[in-house]
Amino acid sequence: MFRRRESVPFSFVAEADRFRSNVTPPPRPRSSVSEKAGRTLVGLAVVAGLAGSLLLGLPALAPDQSPSHGQQTEAAHGR
């Protein structure tokens, strides 16, 4: 069977790691005061929501101080 003796079929593949672009991207636009304030307010709202859910959820997760086993269901009365 006939084989070609090329190391790489395309020269640009072999030179891809050495390629450097001489075009620089444009600078990022500076954020305005209103954008910074908006981001800050969104961050504060997220933090306040997490803190509020934690404060409101902790009493529900706390174990009962005086468990009352005296209550029985109606199914237990029939036995």
All heavy atoms as a GROMACS GRO file, in nm:
protein
  589
    1MET      N    1   0.083  -0.117   0.000
    1MET     CA    2   0.000   0.000   0.000
    1MET      C    3   0.088   0.125   0.000
    1MET      O    4   0.189   0.129   0.068
    1MET     CB    5  -0.087  -0.003   0.125
    1MET     CG    6  -0.208   0.080   0.115
    1MET     SD    7  -0.311   0.046   0.257
    1MET     CE    8  -0.454   0.119   0.199
    2PHE      N    9   0.048   0.224  -0.075
    2PHE     CA   10   0.128   0.345  -0.089
    2PHE      C   11   0.098   0.442   0.025
    2PHE      O   12  -0.016   0.472   0.053
    2PHE     CB   13   0.097   0.410  -0.225
    2PHE     CG   14   0.173   0.535  -0.250
    2PHE    CD1   15   0.308   0.531  -0.281
    2PHE    CD2   16   0.111   0.657  -0.242
    2PHE    CE1   17   0.379   0.645  -0.303
    2PHE    CE2   18   0.182   0.773  -0.265
    2PHE     CZ   19   0.316   0.768  -0.295
    3ARG      N   20   0.200   0.492   0.095
    3ARG     CA   21   0.184   0.589   0.202
    3ARG      C   22   0.255   0.718   0.167
    3ARG      O   23   0.362   0.716   0.110
    3ARG     CB   24   0.244   0.536   0.333
    3ARG     CG   25   0.173   0.416   0.385
    3ARG     CD   26   0.241   0.367   0.508
    3ARG     NE   27   0.166   0.408   0.625
    3ARG     CZ   28   0.203   0.390   0.749
    3ARG    NH1   29   0.319   0.333   0.774
    3ARG    NH2   30   0.129   0.426   0.848
    4ARG      N   31   0.196   0.828   0.206
    4ARG     CA   32   0.261   0.956   0.187
    4ARG      C   33   0.356   0.980   0.302
    4ARG      O   34   0.328   0.945   0.414
    4ARG     CB   35   0.157   1.067   0.182
    4ARG     CG   36   0.070   1.059   0.060
    4ARG     CD   37  -0.026   1.173   0.063
    4ARG     NE   38   0.007   1.262  -0.045
    4ARG     CZ   39  -0.059   1.370  -0.075
    4ARG    NH1   40  -0.162   1.406  -0.002
    4ARG    NH2   41  -0.025   1.445  -0.176
    5ARG      N   42   0.463   1.044   0.277
    5ARG     CA   43   0.564   1.072   0.378
    5ARG      C   44   0.556   1.216   0.427
    5ARG      O   45   0.653   1.288   0.425
    5ARG     CB   46   0.704   1.045   0.321
    5ARG     CG   47   0.728   0.903   0.286
    5ARG     CD   48   0.746   0.826   0.413
    5ARG     NE   49   0.769   0.686   0.385
    5ARG     CZ   50   0.796   0.598   0.477
    5ARG    NH1   51   0.804   0.634   0.602
    5ARG    NH2   52   0.815   0.473   0.446
    6GLU      N   53   0.438   1.256   0.472
    6GLU     CA   54   0.422   1.390   0.528
    6GLU      C   55   0.409   1.377   0.679
    6GLU      O   56   0.335   1.293   0.729
    6GLU     CB   57   0.296   1.458   0.473
    6GLU     CG   58   0.304   1.492   0.326
    6GLU     CD   59   0.178   1.561   0.279
    6GLU    OE1   60   0.095   1.598   0.364
    6GLU    OE2   61   0.162   1.575   0.158
    7SER      N   62   0.482   1.460   0.750
    7SER     CA   63   0.473   1.453   0.895
    7SER      C   64   0.337   1.502   0.943
    7SER      O   65   0.274   1.441   1.028
    7SER     CB   66   0.584   1.534   0.960
    7SER     OG   67   0.574   1.668   0.920
    8VAL      N   68   0.291   1.613   0.888
    8VAL     CA   69   0.160   1.668   0.920
    8VAL      C   70   0.097   1.707   0.788
    8VAL      O   71   0.160   1.773   0.706
    8VAL     CB   72   0.173   1.791   1.012
    8VAL    CG1   73   0.037   1.850   1.043
    8VAL    CG2   74   0.245   1.753   1.140
    9PRO      N   75  -0.029   1.668   0.766
    9PRO     CA   76  -0.088   1.698   0.636
    9PRO      C   77  -0.104   1.847   0.608
    9PRO      O   78  -0.098   1.888   0.496
    9PRO     CB   79  -0.223   1.629   0.639
    9PRO     CG   80  -0.240   1.574   0.774
    9PRO     CD   81  -0.115   1.588   0.849
   10PHE      N   82  -0.124   1.926   0.713
   10PHE     CA   83  -0.141   2.069   0.692
   10PHE      C   84  -0.039   2.144   0.776
   10PHE      O   85  -0.024   2.116   0.894
   10PHE     CB   86  -0.283   2.113   0.731
   10PHE     CG   87  -0.389   2.042   0.653
   10PHE    CD1   88  -0.459   1.938   0.710
   10PHE    CD2   89  -0.416   2.079   0.522
   10PHE    CE1   90  -0.557   1.872   0.638
   10PHE    CE2   91  -0.514   2.013   0.450
   10PHE     CZ   92  -0.584   1.909   0.507
   11SER      N   93   0.026   2.239   0.716
   11SER     CA   94   0.132   2.310   0.787
   11SER      C   95   0.077   2.399   0.898
   11SER      O   96   0.143   2.421   0.998
   11SER     CB   97   0.215   2.393   0.690
   11SER     OG   98   0.134   2.491   0.631
   12PHE      N   99  -0.045   2.450   0.883
   12PHE     CA  100  -0.097   2.540   0.987
   12PHE      C  101  -0.126   2.464   1.117
   12PHE      O  102  -0.126   2.522   1.224
   12PHE     CB  103  -0.220   2.615   0.939
   12PHE     CG  104  -0.340   2.530   0.914
   12PHE    CD1  105  -0.427   2.496   1.017
   12PHE    CD2  106  -0.368   2.484   0.786
   12PHE    CE1  107  -0.538   2.418   0.992
   12PHE    CE2  108  -0.479   2.406   0.762
   12PHE     CZ  109  -0.564   2.373   0.863
   13VAL      N  110  -0.150   2.335   1.109
   13VAL     CA  111  -0.172   2.257   1.231
   13VAL      C  112  -0.041   2.247   1.309
   13VAL      O  113  -0.039   2.259   1.431
   13VAL     CB  114  -0.228   2.118   1.196
   13VAL    CG1  115  -0.238   2.031   1.320
   13VAL    CG2  116  -0.362   2.130   1.128
   14ALA      N  117   0.068   2.228   1.240
   14ALA     CA  118   0.198   2.217   1.307
   14ALA      C  119   0.241   2.351   1.365
   14ALA      O  120   0.310   2.355   1.467
   14ALA     CB  121   0.302   2.166   1.208
   15GLU      N  122   0.202   2.461   1.303
   15GLU     CA  123   0.244   2.592   1.350
   15GLU      C  124   0.140   2.658   1.440
   15GLU      O  125   0.157   2.773   1.479
   15GLU     CB  126   0.271   2.683   1.230
   15GLU     CG  127   0.387   2.635   1.144
   15GLU     CD  128   0.402   2.719   1.020
   15GLU    OE1  129   0.322   2.813   1.003
   15GLU    OE2  130   0.491   2.690   0.940
   16ALA      N  131   0.035   2.590   1.476
   16ALA     CA  132  -0.073   2.650   1.554
   16ALA      C  133  -0.026   2.690   1.693
   16ALA      O  134  -0.072   2.791   1.747
   16ALA     CB  135  -0.190   2.553   1.564
   17ASP      N  136   0.062   2.613   1.755
   17ASP     CA  137   0.107   2.648   1.889
   17ASP      C  138   0.202   2.767   1.888
   17ASP      O  139   0.223   2.830   1.991
   17ASP     CB  140   0.172   2.528   1.958
   17ASP     CG  141   0.288   2.473   1.879
   17ASP    OD1  142   0.301   2.507   1.760
   17ASP    OD2  143   0.367   2.396   1.936
   18ARG      N  144   0.261   2.798   1.775
   18ARG     CA  145   0.354   2.910   1.766
   18ARG      C  146   0.287   3.037   1.716
   18ARG      O  147   0.350   3.141   1.707
   18ARG     CB  148   0.470   2.875   1.674
   18ARG     CG  149   0.563   2.771   1.734
   18ARG     CD  150   0.678   2.744   1.642
   18ARG     NE  151   0.638   2.638   1.548
   18ARG     CZ  152   0.686   2.626   1.426
   18ARG    NH1  153   0.774   2.710   1.380
   18ARG    NH2  154   0.646   2.528   1.349
   19PHE      N  155   0.161   3.032   1.680
   19PHE     CA  156   0.093   3.148   1.623
   19PHE      C  157   0.063   3.251   1.731
   19PHE      O  158   0.011   3.220   1.836
   19PHE     CB  159  -0.037   3.104   1.557
   19PHE     CG  160  -0.115   3.217   1.497
   19PHE    CD1  161  -0.072   3.278   1.381
   19PHE    CD2  162  -0.228   3.264   1.560
   19PHE    CE1  163  -0.143   3.383   1.326
   19PHE    CE2  164  -0.300   3.369   1.506
   19PHE     CZ  165  -0.257   3.428   1.388
   20ARG      N  166   0.097   3.374   1.705
   20ARG     CA  167   0.068   3.485   1.794
   20ARG      C  168  -0.006   3.591   1.715
   20ARG      O  169   0.035   3.629   1.605
   20ARG     CB  170   0.196   3.547   1.851
   20ARG     CG  171   0.277   3.452   1.932
   20ARG     CD  172   0.229   3.456   2.075
   20ARG     NE  173   0.320   3.378   2.156
   20ARG     CZ  174   0.278   3.288   2.244
   20ARG    NH1  175   0.152   3.266   2.259
   20ARG    NH2  176   0.364   3.221   2.316
   21SER      N  177  -0.115   3.640   1.772
   21SER     CA  178  -0.191   3.743   1.704
   21SER      C  179  -0.133   3.880   1.738
   21SER      O  180  -0.093   3.906   1.850
   21SER     CB  181  -0.338   3.737   1.749
   21SER     OG  182  -0.409   3.843   1.693
   22ASN      N  183  -0.130   3.966   1.640
   22ASN     CA  184  -0.083   4.102   1.665
   22ASN      C  185  -0.199   4.198   1.685
   22ASN      O  186  -0.182   4.318   1.689
   22ASN     CB  187   0.007   4.150   1.550
   22ASN     CG  188  -0.067   4.150   1.419
   22ASN    OD1  189  -0.180   4.107   1.411
   22ASN    ND2  190   0.001   4.198   1.315
   23VAL      N  191  -0.321   4.145   1.696
   23VAL     CA  192  -0.440   4.227   1.717
   23VAL      C  193  -0.477   4.221   1.864
   23VAL      O  194  -0.499   4.114   1.918
   23VAL     CB  195  -0.557   4.178   1.630
   23VAL    CG1  196  -0.681   4.262   1.656
   23VAL    CG2  197  -0.520   4.178   1.485
   24THR      N  198  -0.479   4.336   1.928
   24THR     CA  199  -0.517   4.338   2.070
   24THR      C  200  -0.667   4.365   2.081
   24THR      O  201  -0.723   4.443   2.003
   24THR     CB  202  -0.441   4.448   2.145
   24THR    OG1  203  -0.468   4.573   2.083
   24THR    CG2  204  -0.292   4.423   2.142
   25PRO      N  205  -0.732   4.301   2.176
   25PRO     CA  206  -0.875   4.326   2.193
   25PRO      C  207  -0.899   4.466   2.248
   25PRO      O  208  -0.812   4.524   2.312
   25PRO     CB  209  -0.919   4.219   2.294
   25PRO     CG  210  -0.795   4.179   2.364
   25PRO     CD  211  -0.682   4.200   2.268
   26PRO      N  212  -1.016   4.519   2.224
   26PRO     CA  213  -1.044   4.655   2.274
   26PRO      C  214  -1.053   4.652   2.427
   26PRO      O  215  -1.086   4.550   2.487
   26PRO     CB  216  -1.180   4.689   2.213
   26PRO     CG  217  -1.241   4.558   2.179
   26PRO     CD  218  -1.128   4.466   2.149
   27PRO      N  219  -1.020   4.763   2.492
   27PRO     CA  220  -1.027   4.766   2.639
   27PRO      C  221  -1.170   4.753   2.687
   27PRO      O  222  -1.264   4.796   2.619
   27PRO     CB  223  -0.968   4.902   2.675
   27PRO     CG  224  -0.986   4.986   2.554
   27PRO     CD  225  -0.978   4.891   2.437
   28ARG      N  226  -1.186   4.692   2.805
   28ARG     CA  227  -1.320   4.675   2.862
   28ARG      C  228  -1.374   4.810   2.906
   28ARG      O  229  -1.301   4.891   2.963
   28ARG     CB  230  -1.314   4.582   2.982
   28ARG     CG  231  -1.276   4.440   2.941
   28ARG     CD  232  -1.268   4.350   3.061
   28ARG     NE  233  -1.402   4.336   3.120
   28ARG     CZ  234  -1.428   4.267   3.227
   28ARG    NH1  235  -1.331   4.207   3.293
   28ARG    NH2  236  -1.550   4.256   3.273
   29PRO      N  237  -1.500   4.834   2.880
   29PRO     CA  238  -1.557   4.962   2.924
   29PRO      C  239  -1.567   4.967   3.077
   29PRO      O  240  -1.596   4.867   3.141
   29PRO     CB  241  -1.695   4.966   2.859
   29PRO     CG  242  -1.727   4.824   2.828
   29PRO     CD  243  -1.596   4.754   2.807
   30ARG      N  244  -1.541   5.084   3.133
   30ARG     CA  245  -1.549   5.100   3.279
   30ARG      C  246  -1.694   5.100   3.321
   30ARG      O  247  -1.780   5.154   3.254
   30ARG     CB  248  -1.482   5.229   3.321
   30ARG     CG  249  -1.337   5.237   3.281
   30ARG     CD  250  -1.276   5.364   3.330
   30ARG     NE  251  -1.181   5.329   3.435
   30ARG     CZ  252  -1.128   5.412   3.519
   30ARG    NH1  253  -1.162   5.539   3.515
   30ARG    NH2  254  -1.041   5.373   3.608
   31SER      N  255  -1.722   5.037   3.436
   31SER     CA  256  -1.860   5.037   3.485
   31SER      C  257  -1.892   5.170   3.549
   31SER      O  258  -1.810   5.230   3.616
   31SER     CB  259  -1.885   4.925   3.584
   31SER     OG  260  -1.770   4.869   3.632
   32SER      N  261  -2.014   5.212   3.526
   32SER     CA  262  -2.058   5.340   3.579
   32SER      C  263  -2.096   5.325   3.727
   32SER      O  264  -2.102   5.215   3.781
   32SER     CB  265  -2.176   5.392   3.499
   32SER     OG  266  -2.287   5.306   3.517
   33VAL      N  267  -2.123   5.436   3.789
   33VAL     CA  268  -2.159   5.436   3.931
   33VAL      C  269  -2.291   5.363   3.952
   33VAL      O  270  -2.308   5.288   4.048
   33VAL     CB  271  -2.167   5.582   3.983
   33VAL    CG1  272  -2.215   5.585   4.126
   33VAL    CG2  273  -2.032   5.649   3.971
   34SER      N  274  -2.385   5.381   3.860
   34SER     CA  275  -2.514   5.315   3.875
   34SER      C  276  -2.501   5.163   3.860
   34SER      O  277  -2.571   5.087   3.928
   34SER     CB  278  -2.614   5.369   3.774
   34SER     OG  279  -2.568   5.345   3.643
   35GLU      N  280  -2.412   5.117   3.772
   35GLU     CA  281  -2.391   4.972   3.758
   35GLU      C  282  -2.329   4.914   3.884
   35GLU      O  283  -2.368   4.807   3.930
   35GLU     CB  284  -2.301   4.943   3.638
   35GLU     CG  285  -2.370   4.962   3.504
   35GLU     CD  286  -2.274   4.940   3.389
   35GLU    OE1  287  -2.152   4.934   3.411
   35GLU    OE2  288  -2.324   4.928   3.276
   36LYS      N  289  -2.231   4.986   3.942
   36LYS     CA  290  -2.170   4.940   4.066
   36LYS      C  291  -2.272   4.937   4.180
   36LYS      O  292  -2.276   4.842   4.258
   36LYS     CB  293  -2.052   5.029   4.104
   36LYS     CG  294  -1.932   5.013   4.013
   36LYS     CD  295  -1.820   5.105   4.056
   36LYS     CE  296  -1.702   5.095   3.961
   36LYS     NZ  297  -1.594   5.187   3.996
   37ALA      N  298  -2.356   5.039   4.187
   37ALA     CA  299  -2.459   5.044   4.291
   37ALA      C  300  -2.560   4.931   4.272
   37ALA      O  301  -2.603   4.868   4.369
   37ALA     CB  302  -2.529   5.178   4.289
   38GLY      N  303  -2.596   4.903   4.149
   38GLY     CA  304  -2.689   4.794   4.122
   38GLY      C  305  -2.633   4.660   4.161
   38GLY      O  306  -2.702   4.577   4.221
   39ARG      N  307  -2.507   4.635   4.128
   39ARG     CA  308  -2.443   4.509   4.166
   39ARG      C  309  -2.435   4.495   4.318
   39ARG      O  310  -2.457   4.387   4.373
   39ARG     CB  311  -2.304   4.501   4.107
   39ARG     CG  312  -2.303   4.480   3.958
   39ARG     CD  313  -2.162   4.467   3.905
   39ARG     NE  314  -2.162   4.473   3.760
   39ARG     CZ  315  -2.067   4.528   3.689
   39ARG    NH1  316  -1.963   4.581   3.748
   39ARG    NH2  317  -2.074   4.528   3.558
   40THR      N  318  -2.405   4.607   4.385
   40THR     CA  319  -2.397   4.605   4.531
   40THR      C  320  -2.533   4.575   4.592
   40THR      O  321  -2.544   4.494   4.685
   40THR     CB  322  -2.344   4.740   4.583
   40THR    OG1  323  -2.218   4.766   4.522
   40THR    CG2  324  -2.328   4.739   4.733
   41LEU      N  325  -2.638   4.637   4.540
   41LEU     CA  326  -2.772   4.613   4.592
   41LEU      C  327  -2.818   4.469   4.567
   41LEU      O  328  -2.882   4.409   4.653
   41LEU     CB  329  -2.871   4.711   4.530
   41LEU     CG  330  -2.862   4.855   4.580
   41LEU    CD1  331  -2.959   4.944   4.506
   41LEU    CD2  332  -2.889   4.860   4.730
   42VAL      N  333  -2.786   4.415   4.454
   42VAL     CA  334  -2.822   4.275   4.427
   42VAL      C  335  -2.747   4.182   4.522
   42VAL      O  336  -2.805   4.089   4.578
   42VAL     CB  337  -2.794   4.239   4.279
   42VAL    CG1  338  -2.801   4.090   4.256
   42VAL    CG2  339  -2.890   4.311   4.188
   43GLY      N  340  -2.620   4.209   4.544
   43GLY     CA  341  -2.544   4.128   4.639
   43GLY      C  342  -2.598   4.136   4.780
   43GLY      O  343  -2.610   4.035   4.850
   44LEU      N  344  -2.633   4.257   4.822
   44LEU     CA  345  -2.691   4.274   4.956
   44LEU      C  346  -2.826   4.205   4.967
   44LEU      O  347  -2.858   4.147   5.072
   44LEU     CB  348  -2.705   4.423   4.989
   44LEU     CG  349  -2.575   4.496   5.022
   44LEU    CD1  350  -2.602   4.644   5.040
   44LEU    CD2  351  -2.512   4.438   5.148
   45ALA      N  352  -2.906   4.208   4.862
   45ALA     CA  353  -3.036   4.141   4.865
   45ALA      C  354  -3.019   3.990   4.876
   45ALA      O  355  -3.093   3.923   4.950
   45ALA     CB  356  -3.116   4.176   4.741
   46VAL      N  357  -2.921   3.934   4.806
   46VAL     CA  358  -2.896   3.790   4.815
   46VAL      C  359  -2.849   3.752   4.954
   46VAL      O  360  -2.897   3.655   5.013
   46VAL     CB  361  -2.793   3.748   4.706
   46VAL    CG1  362  -2.744   3.607   4.730
   46VAL    CG2  363  -2.853   3.761   4.569
   47VAL      N  364  -2.756   3.829   5.009
   47VAL     CA  365  -2.706   3.800   5.143
   47VAL      C  366  -2.817   3.816   5.247
   47VAL      O  367  -2.831   3.733   5.338
   47VAL     CB  368  -2.585   3.891   5.176
   47VAL    CG1  369  -2.546   3.882   5.321
   47VAL    CG2  370  -2.467   3.854   5.087
   48ALA      N  371  -2.899   3.918   5.234
   48ALA     CA  372  -3.010   3.938   5.328
   48ALA      C  373  -3.112   3.825   5.317
   48ALA      O  374  -3.166   3.779   5.418
   48ALA     CB  375  -3.077   4.072   5.302
   49GLY      N  376  -3.137   3.778   5.198
   49GLY     CA  377  -3.229   3.665   5.180
   49GLY      C  378  -3.177   3.538   5.244
   49GLY      O  379  -3.252   3.464   5.309
   50LEU      N  380  -3.049   3.511   5.227
   50LEU     CA  381  -2.990   3.392   5.290
   50LEU      C  382  -2.992   3.404   5.441
   50LEU      O  383  -3.024   3.307   5.512
   50LEU     CB  384  -2.848   3.372   5.239
   50LEU     CG  385  -2.834   3.328   5.093
   50LEU    CD1  386  -2.688   3.327   5.051
   50LEU    CD2  387  -2.896   3.192   5.072
   51ALA      N  388  -2.958   3.521   5.494
   51ALA     CA  389  -2.958   3.540   5.639
   51ALA      C  390  -3.100   3.531   5.694
   51ALA      O  391  -3.123   3.470   5.800
   51ALA     CB  392  -2.895   3.674   5.673
   52GLY      N  393  -3.196   3.588   5.625
   52GLY     CA  394  -3.335   3.580   5.670
   52GLY      C  395  -3.389   3.439   5.669
   52GLY      O  396  -3.458   3.396   5.762
   53SER      N  397  -3.357   3.364   5.565
   53SER     CA  398  -3.405   3.225   5.559
   53SER      C  399  -3.338   3.141   5.668
   53SER      O  400  -3.400   3.051   5.724
   53SER     CB  401  -3.379   3.165   5.422
   53SER     OG  402  -3.240   3.156   5.398
   54LEU      N  403  -3.214   3.173   5.700
   54LEU     CA  404  -3.146   3.102   5.807
   54LEU      C  405  -3.209   3.135   5.942
   54LEU      O  406  -3.233   3.046   6.024
   54LEU     CB  407  -2.998   3.138   5.807
   54LEU     CG  408  -2.908   3.064   5.906
   54LEU    CD1  409  -2.902   2.918   5.870
   54LEU    CD2  410  -2.769   3.124   5.905
   55LEU      N  411  -3.237   3.263   5.964
   55LEU     CA  412  -3.298   3.302   6.092
   55LEU      C  413  -3.439   3.246   6.108
   55LEU      O  414  -3.480   3.208   6.218
   55LEU     CB  415  -3.301   3.455   6.103
   55LEU     CG  416  -3.166   3.522   6.129
   55LEU    CD1  417  -3.182   3.673   6.123
   55LEU    CD2  418  -3.112   3.480   6.264
   56LEU      N  419  -3.516   3.244   6.000
   56LEU     CA  420  -3.651   3.192   6.009
   56LEU      C  421  -3.656   3.039   6.007
   56LEU      O  422  -3.750   2.979   6.060
   56LEU     CB  423  -3.736   3.247   5.893
   56LEU     CG  424  -3.762   3.397   5.896
   56LEU    CD1  425  -3.837   3.439   5.771
   56LEU    CD2  426  -3.839   3.436   6.021
   57GLY      N  427  -3.556   2.977   5.950
   57GLY     CA  428  -3.557   2.831   5.939
   57GLY      C  429  -3.497   2.759   6.057
   57GLY      O  430  -3.526   2.641   6.081
   58LEU      N  431  -3.411   2.824   6.135
   58LEU     CA  432  -3.348   2.757   6.248
   58LEU      C  433  -3.447   2.712   6.355
   58LEU      O  434  -3.432   2.601   6.407
   58LEU     CB  435  -3.241   2.847   6.310
   58LEU     CG  436  -3.106   2.844   6.238
   58LEU    CD1  437  -3.009   2.939   6.307
   58LEU    CD2  438  -3.048   2.705   6.234
   59PRO      N  439  -3.549   2.789   6.392
   59PRO     CA  440  -3.644   2.738   6.491
   59PRO      C  441  -3.718   2.612   6.444
   59PRO      O  442  -3.751   2.526   6.524
   59PRO     CB  443  -3.741   2.853   6.511
   59PRO     CG  444  -3.666   2.974   6.472
   59PRO     CD  445  -3.574   2.930   6.364
   60ALA      N  446  -3.742   2.601   6.315
   60ALA     CA  447  -3.811   2.483   6.265
   60ALA      C  448  -3.720   2.360   6.268
   60ALA      O  449  -3.768   2.248   6.278
   60ALA     CB  450  -3.860   2.508   6.123
   61LEU      N  451  -3.590   2.381   6.259
   61LEU     CA  452  -3.496   2.269   6.260
   61LEU      C  453  -3.454   2.229   6.401
   61LEU      O  454  -3.396   2.122   6.420
   61LEU     CB  455  -3.371   2.305   6.179
   61LEU     CG  456  -3.393   2.327   6.030
   61LEU    CD1  457  -3.265   2.376   5.965
   61LEU    CD2  458  -3.438   2.198   5.964
   62ALA      N  459  -3.479   2.314   6.499
   62ALA     CA  460  -3.438   2.285   6.636
   62ALA      C  461  -3.525   2.172   6.693
   62ALA      O  462  -3.645   2.166   6.669
   62ALA     CB  463  -3.452   2.409   6.722
   63PRO      N  464  -3.465   2.079   6.768
   63PRO     CA  465  -3.545   1.972   6.828
   63PRO      C  466  -3.635   2.028   6.938
   63PRO      O  467  -3.605   2.129   7.001
   63PRO     CB  468  -3.440   1.878   6.886
   63PRO     CG  469  -3.320   1.962   6.905
   63PRO     CD  470  -3.325   2.068   6.798
   64ASP      N  471  -3.747   1.961   6.959
   64ASP     CA  472  -3.841   2.005   7.063
   64ASP      C  473  -3.776   1.990   7.200
   64ASP      O  474  -3.708   1.892   7.229
   64ASP     CB  475  -3.970   1.922   7.058
   64ASP     CG  476  -4.050   1.951   6.933
   64ASP    OD1  477  -4.034   2.062   6.880
   64ASP    OD2  478  -4.127   1.864   6.891
   65GLN      N  479  -3.802   2.086   7.287
   65GLN     CA  480  -3.744   2.083   7.422
   65GLN      C  481  -3.816   1.982   7.510
   65GLN      O  482  -3.756   1.912   7.589
   65GLN     CB  483  -3.749   2.223   7.486
   65GLN     CG  484  -3.669   2.327   7.412
   65GLN     CD  485  -3.520   2.294   7.410
   65GLN    OE1  486  -3.469   2.227   7.499
   65GLN    NE2  487  -3.451   2.341   7.308
   66SER      N  488  -3.948   1.975   7.500
   66SER     CA  489  -4.025   1.880   7.582
   66SER      C  490  -4.111   1.794   7.490
   66SER      O  491  -4.222   1.829   7.455
   66SER     CB  492  -4.113   1.957   7.681
   66SER     OG  493  -4.201   2.040   7.609
   67PRO      N  494  -4.057   1.681   7.449
   67PRO     CA  495  -4.136   1.595   7.360
   67PRO      C  496  -4.254   1.536   7.436
   67PRO      O  497  -4.240   1.485   7.546
   67PRO     CB  498  -4.038   1.488   7.316
   67PRO     CG  499  -3.933   1.486   7.420
   67PRO     CD  500  -3.928   1.625   7.478
   68SER      N  501  -4.370   1.547   7.377
   68SER     CA  502  -4.490   1.493   7.442
   68SER      C  503  -4.532   1.366   7.370
   68SER      O  504  -4.582   1.370   7.259
   68SER     CB  505  -4.601   1.597   7.441
   68SER     OG  506  -4.629   1.633   7.308
   69HIS      N  507  -4.505   1.253   7.435
   69HIS     CA  508  -4.543   1.125   7.375
   69HIS      C  509  -4.683   1.085   7.418
   69HIS      O  510  -4.728   0.976   7.390
   69HIS     CB  511  -4.443   1.017   7.418
   69HIS     CG  512  -4.306   1.039   7.363
   69HIS    ND1  513  -4.278   1.030   7.229
   69HIS    CD2  514  -4.190   1.074   7.422
   69HIS    CE1  515  -4.149   1.056   7.210
   69HIS    NE2  516  -4.094   1.084   7.327
   70GLY      N  517  -4.754   1.170   7.489
   70GLY     CA  518  -4.887   1.138   7.537
   70GLY      C  519  -4.991   1.141   7.428
   70GLY      O  520  -5.096   1.081   7.442
   71GLN      N  521  -4.961   1.207   7.316
   71GLN     CA  522  -5.058   1.213   7.209
   71GLN      C  523  -5.054   1.083   7.129
   71GLN      O  524  -4.948   1.031   7.100
   71GLN     CB  525  -5.027   1.331   7.118
   71GLN     CG  526  -5.041   1.466   7.185
   71GLN     CD  527  -5.004   1.577   7.089
   71GLN    OE1  528  -4.948   1.553   6.983
   71GLN    NE2  529  -5.035   1.700   7.127
   72GLN      N  530  -5.172   1.033   7.100
   72GLN     CA  531  -5.180   0.912   7.018
   72GLN      C  532  -5.275   0.940   6.902
   72GLN      O  533  -5.365   1.023   6.912
   72GLN     CB  534  -5.232   0.794   7.101
   72GLN     CG  535  -5.135   0.753   7.210
   72GLN     CD  536  -5.190   0.636   7.290
   72GLN    OE1  537  -5.303   0.594   7.269
   72GLN    NE2  538  -5.109   0.584   7.379
   73THR      N  539  -5.256   0.866   6.797
   73THR     CA  540  -5.342   0.883   6.682
   73THR      C  541  -5.471   0.807   6.702
   73THR      O  542  -5.486   0.726   6.794
   73THR     CB  543  -5.271   0.832   6.554
   73THR    OG1  544  -5.245   0.694   6.571
   73THR    CG2  545  -5.142   0.907   6.531
   74GLU      N  546  -5.566   0.830   6.614
   74GLU     CA  547  -5.694   0.761   6.624
   74GLU      C  548  -5.680   0.612   6.598
   74GLU      O  549  -5.755   0.531   6.651
   74GLU     CB  550  -5.794   0.822   6.527
   74GLU     CG  551  -5.835   0.963   6.562
   74GLU     CD  552  -5.934   1.020   6.461
   74GLU    OE1  553  -5.993   0.941   6.386
   74GLU    OE2  554  -5.950   1.143   6.460
   75ALA      N  555  -5.582   0.575   6.518
   75ALA     CA  556  -5.561   0.433   6.490
   75ALA      C  557  -5.513   0.361   6.614
   75ALA      O  558  -5.545   0.243   6.636
   75ALA     CB  559  -5.460   0.416   6.378
   76ALA      N  560  -5.439   0.428   6.700
   76ALA     CA  561  -5.390   0.364   6.821
   76ALA      C  562  -5.502   0.345   6.922
   76ALA      O  563  -5.498   0.256   7.007
   76ALA     CB  564  -5.279   0.447   6.884
   77HIS      N  565  -5.609   0.425   6.917
   77HIS     CA  566  -5.720   0.412   7.011
   77HIS      C  567  -5.803   0.287   6.983
   77HIS      O  568  -5.861   0.230   7.073
   77HIS     CB  569  -5.813   0.535   7.004
   77HIS     CG  570  -5.752   0.657   7.065
   77HIS    ND1  571  -5.733   0.671   7.199
   77HIS    CD2  572  -5.706   0.770   7.007
   77HIS    CE1  573  -5.680   0.789   7.224
   77HIS    NE2  574  -5.660   0.852   7.107
   78GLY      N  575  -5.806   0.243   6.861
   78GLY     CA  576  -5.887   0.128   6.826
   78GLY      C  577  -5.825  -0.004   6.868
   78GLY      O  578  -5.889  -0.108   6.866
   79ARG      N  579  -5.705  -0.007   6.909
   79ARG     CA  580  -5.638  -0.131   6.946
   79ARG      C  581  -5.660  -0.168   7.087
   79ARG      O  582  -5.672  -0.103   7.180
   79ARG     CB  583  -5.488  -0.120   6.920
   79ARG     CG  584  -5.462  -0.112   6.773
   79ARG     CD  585  -5.315  -0.115   6.747
   79ARG     NE  586  -5.295  -0.115   6.601
   79ARG     CZ  587  -5.183  -0.146   6.546
   79ARG    NH1  588  -5.080  -0.183   6.618
   79ARG    NH2  589  -5.172  -0.144   6.418
   0.00000   0.00000   0.00000
